[in-house]
């Protein structure tokens, strides 16, 4: 659905994609309807899944990276003009003021399961409404659902902020781990190595990493190394050398991981680049 005051749409991806989103003159909310992807914050990729929302203020851009891994990606995008937020507000709730008070130009909001379900259901309801413009009470129904969606999102931001404050120390540690993995991607990144470097038990690292990202440390490292190997293949490096350059200990491990992640062998991927 696309209007001058607001745009609500569902966007689906079924192949590996790099895409930028620009909010233009709108506030923009991006929900991960299905699948998983990475959005770039401060020039580093941050894992996002179905309990994640991305928020952009007017004039902001953000890059998304999606690697197809047999699961399609579905995004739900909501854009709304600041002036229309004023129209939807009343004396008890100034929506535009609350949106402008979100402290950063672009943010990743962690949602709980209940909030996620409600936000997605209301968003999809608004999309379906576009097919019923001649039904009784259409405009009032649409406006009411949009108001509910925005209030639900702002409540989620408030709840997420409280949770993030309590996790601040843990997140600082996790940021260091992401940085360490990125800077030592082709070196030994065993749990023993991480445990010794950060003076934190491997069990705590695994638990907190999974809670924050939705995936294991091993899975994150393998995907990061595969992404590096893909770049080497695209640059024309011999496939038999790529696995070592990307930090894999053996070709067979690299081959199996590559095919599992991308649904094709390294050679087939190389050949697809020249088609």
C-alpha positions as CSV (number, residue, x, y, z in Angstrom):
1,X,0.0,0.0,0.0
2,X,1.4,3.4,-1.0
3,X,0.0,6.8,0.1
4,X,1.4,10.3,0.2
5,X,1.0,10.3,4.0
6,X,2.4,6.8,4.6
7,X,3.6,3.7,2.8
8,X,3.1,0.1,4.1
9,X,4.5,-2.8,2.1
10,X,5.8,-6.3,2.2
11,X,9.1,-7.0,0.5
12,X,10.3,-10.6,-0.3
13,X,13.7,-11.8,-1.2
14,X,14.5,-15.3,-2.6
15,X,18.1,-14.9,-3.6
16,X,21.3,-13.4,-2.1
17,X,20.8,-9.6,-2.1
18,X,22.5,-6.4,-1.0
19,X,20.1,-3.5,-0.7
20,X,20.0,-0.1,0.8
21,X,16.9,1.5,2.4
22,X,16.4,5.2,2.4
23,X,13.7,6.8,4.6
24,X,13.6,10.0,2.5
25,X,11.1,12.4,4.2
26,X,9.5,9.7,6.3
27,X,10.1,7.9,9.6
28,X,10.6,4.3,8.6
29,X,10.1,1.0,10.5
30,X,11.4,-2.2,9.1
31,X,10.2,-5.5,10.6
32,X,11.8,-8.9,9.8
33,X,8.7,-10.9,8.9
34,X,10.5,-14.1,8.1
35,X,14.1,-15.2,7.8
36,X,17.3,-13.5,8.9
37,X,19.7,-10.9,7.5
38,X,22.3,-8.4,8.4
39,X,22.0,-4.6,8.6
40,X,25.0,-2.4,8.9
41,X,25.5,-0.2,11.9
42,X,28.7,1.9,12.2
43,X,30.1,0.0,9.2
44,X,29.7,-3.4,10.8
45,X,27.1,-6.1,10.0
46,X,24.6,-6.8,12.8
47,X,22.5,-9.9,12.8
48,X,18.7,-9.4,12.6
49,X,16.0,-12.0,12.9
50,X,12.2,-12.1,13.3
51,X,12.3,-10.4,16.7
52,X,14.1,-7.4,15.4
53,X,12.9,-4.0,14.1
54,X,15.0,-1.3,12.3
55,X,14.1,2.3,12.9
56,X,15.1,5.2,10.6
57,X,14.5,8.9,11.1
58,X,13.9,11.1,8.0
59,X,16.9,11.4,5.7
60,X,18.6,8.2,7.0
61,X,19.9,5.2,5.0
62,X,20.9,1.7,6.0
63,X,22.4,-1.2,4.1
64,X,21.0,-4.7,4.3
65,X,22.8,-8.0,3.4
66,X,20.9,-11.2,2.9
67,X,22.5,-14.6,2.0
68,X,20.0,-17.0,0.7
69,X,20.2,-20.2,2.7
70,X,17.0,-22.1,1.7
71,X,14.9,-19.7,3.8
72,X,13.4,-16.7,2.0
73,X,13.5,-13.2,3.6
74,X,10.4,-11.2,4.2
75,X,10.5,-7.6,5.4
76,X,7.6,-5.4,6.4
77,X,8.2,-1.7,5.8
78,X,6.2,1.2,7.3
79,X,6.9,4.8,6.3
80,X,5.0,7.7,7.7
81,X,5.4,11.5,7.3
82,X,6.1,13.5,10.5
83,X,3.0,15.7,9.6
84,X,0.7,12.7,9.5
85,X,2.0,11.6,12.9
86,X,0.7,14.9,14.2
87,X,-2.7,14.3,12.6
88,X,-2.9,10.9,14.3
89,X,-1.9,12.3,17.7
90,X,-4.2,13.7,20.4
91,X,-3.8,15.7,23.6
92,X,-2.7,12.6,25.5
93,X,-0.2,11.3,23.0
94,X,2.1,13.3,20.7
95,X,3.3,10.6,18.3
96,X,5.7,12.8,16.3
97,X,7.3,14.1,19.5
98,X,7.8,10.6,20.8
99,X,9.3,9.4,17.4
100,X,11.7,12.3,17.3
101,X,12.8,11.6,20.9
102,X,14.2,8.1,20.0
103,X,17.8,9.0,20.7
104,X,19.6,7.9,17.6
105,X,19.0,8.5,13.9
106,X,18.8,4.8,13.2
107,X,18.4,2.0,15.7
108,X,17.9,-1.7,16.0
109,X,15.0,-2.5,18.4
110,X,14.8,-6.0,20.1
111,X,11.2,-7.1,20.4
112,X,9.7,-9.7,22.6
113,X,7.6,-12.5,21.1
114,X,4.2,-10.9,21.9
115,X,5.2,-7.5,20.5
116,X,6.6,-9.1,17.4
117,X,3.4,-11.0,16.7
118,X,1.1,-8.0,17.3
119,X,3.2,-5.6,15.1
120,X,3.3,-8.0,12.2
121,X,-0.4,-8.9,12.4
122,X,-1.4,-5.2,12.5
123,X,1.0,-4.4,9.6
124,X,-0.3,-7.2,7.4
125,X,-3.9,-6.1,8.3
126,X,-3.2,-2.6,7.0
127,X,-1.7,-4.1,3.8
128,X,-4.8,-6.2,3.2
129,X,-7.1,-3.2,3.8
130,X,-5.8,-1.6,0.6
131,X,-8.0,-4.2,-1.3
132,X,-11.2,-3.1,0.5
133,X,-11.3,0.6,-0.1
134,X,-15.0,0.5,-0.9
135,X,-16.0,-1.4,2.3
136,X,-17.9,0.3,5.1
137,X,-15.8,2.5,7.4
138,X,-12.6,1.8,5.4
139,X,-10.8,5.1,6.1
140,X,-11.6,5.1,9.9
141,X,-10.6,1.5,10.2
142,X,-7.3,2.1,8.3
143,X,-6.4,5.1,10.4
144,X,-7.2,3.3,13.7
145,X,-5.0,0.3,12.7
146,X,-2.2,2.6,11.8
147,X,-2.4,4.4,15.2
148,X,-2.4,1.0,16.9
149,X,0.7,0.0,15.0
150,X,2.6,3.2,15.9
151,X,1.7,3.0,19.6
152,X,2.7,-0.7,19.7
153,X,6.1,0.2,18.2
154,X,6.7,3.0,20.6
155,X,5.8,0.8,23.5
156,X,8.3,-1.8,22.2
157,X,11.0,0.8,22.0
158,X,10.4,1.8,25.6
159,X,10.5,-1.9,26.8
160,X,13.6,-2.6,24.7
161,X,15.3,0.5,26.2
162,X,14.7,-0.8,29.7
163,X,16.0,-4.2,28.8
164,X,19.1,-2.8,27.1
165,X,20.0,-0.7,30.1
166,X,20.2,-3.8,32.2
167,X,22.2,-5.6,29.6
168,X,24.6,-2.7,29.0
169,X,27.6,-4.4,30.5
170,X,27.0,-7.7,28.7
171,X,26.6,-5.9,25.4
172,X,29.9,-4.1,25.8
173,X,31.5,-7.6,26.2
174,X,29.7,-8.9,23.1
175,X,30.7,-5.9,21.0
176,X,34.3,-6.7,21.9
177,X,33.8,-10.3,20.9
178,X,32.3,-9.3,17.5
179,X,35.3,-7.0,17.0
180,X,37.8,-9.7,18.0
181,X,36.2,-12.2,15.6
182,X,36.2,-9.7,12.7
183,X,39.9,-8.8,13.3
184,X,41.1,-12.5,13.8
185,X,38.7,-14.2,11.3
186,X,41.4,-16.3,9.6
187,X,43.1,-17.3,12.9
188,X,42.2,-19.8,15.7
189,X,38.8,-18.8,17.1
190,X,38.0,-21.8,19.2
191,X,35.9,-21.4,22.3
192,X,39.1,-22.1,24.3
193,X,40.8,-19.1,22.6
194,X,37.9,-16.8,23.2
195,X,37.6,-18.0,26.9
196,X,41.2,-17.2,27.5
197,X,41.2,-13.9,25.8
198,X,38.0,-12.5,27.5
199,X,38.4,-14.2,30.8
200,X,34.8,-15.4,30.6
201,X,33.7,-19.1,30.6
202,X,32.9,-20.6,27.2
203,X,29.4,-21.6,28.6
204,X,28.6,-18.0,29.4
205,X,29.9,-16.8,26.0
206,X,27.8,-19.4,24.1
207,X,24.7,-18.6,26.1
208,X,24.9,-14.8,25.8
209,X,25.9,-14.9,22.1
210,X,23.0,-17.1,21.3
211,X,20.6,-14.9,23.2
212,X,21.9,-11.8,21.5
213,X,22.2,-13.1,17.9
214,X,19.9,-16.1,17.7
215,X,22.8,-18.3,16.4
216,X,25.9,-20.0,17.9
217,X,29.4,-18.5,17.9
218,X,30.5,-21.4,15.6
219,X,27.7,-20.7,13.1
220,X,28.5,-16.9,13.1
221,X,32.2,-17.6,12.5
222,X,31.6,-20.1,9.7
223,X,29.2,-17.7,8.0
224,X,31.6,-14.8,8.3
225,X,34.4,-17.0,6.8
226,X,32.2,-18.1,4.0
227,X,31.4,-14.5,3.2
228,X,35.1,-13.7,3.0
229,X,35.7,-16.8,0.8
230,X,32.9,-15.6,-1.6
231,X,34.7,-12.3,-2.0
232,X,38.0,-14.1,-2.8
233,X,36.1,-16.2,-5.4
234,X,34.6,-13.1,-6.9
235,X,38.1,-11.6,-7.1
236,X,39.3,-14.6,-9.1
237,X,41.3,-16.4,-6.5
238,X,41.8,-20.2,-7.2
239,X,39.1,-22.1,-5.3
240,X,41.7,-24.5,-3.9
241,X,43.4,-21.5,-2.2
242,X,40.3,-19.7,-1.1
243,X,39.5,-22.0,1.9
244,X,42.8,-21.3,3.6
245,X,42.6,-17.5,2.9
246,X,39.2,-17.5,4.5
247,X,40.4,-19.3,7.7
248,X,39.1,-22.8,7.0
249,X,41.3,-25.6,8.3
250,X,40.6,-28.0,5.4
251,X,39.0,-27.9,1.9
252,X,36.4,-30.6,2.7
253,X,35.0,-28.6,5.6
254,X,34.9,-25.5,3.5
255,X,33.2,-27.3,0.6
256,X,30.5,-28.8,2.8
257,X,29.8,-25.6,4.6
258,X,29.7,-23.6,1.4
259,X,27.2,-25.9,-0.3
260,X,25.0,-26.1,2.9
261,X,24.9,-22.3,3.2
262,X,24.4,-21.3,-0.5
263,X,22.9,-24.4,-2.1
264,X,25.8,-24.7,-4.6
265,X,29.5,-25.7,-4.6
266,X,32.2,-23.1,-4.7
267,X,32.9,-24.0,-8.4
268,X,29.2,-23.7,-9.3
269,X,29.2,-20.3,-7.6
270,X,32.3,-19.2,-9.6
271,X,30.6,-20.4,-12.8
272,X,27.4,-18.5,-12.0
273,X,29.5,-15.2,-11.9
274,X,30.5,-15.7,-15.5
275,X,27.1,-16.6,-16.9
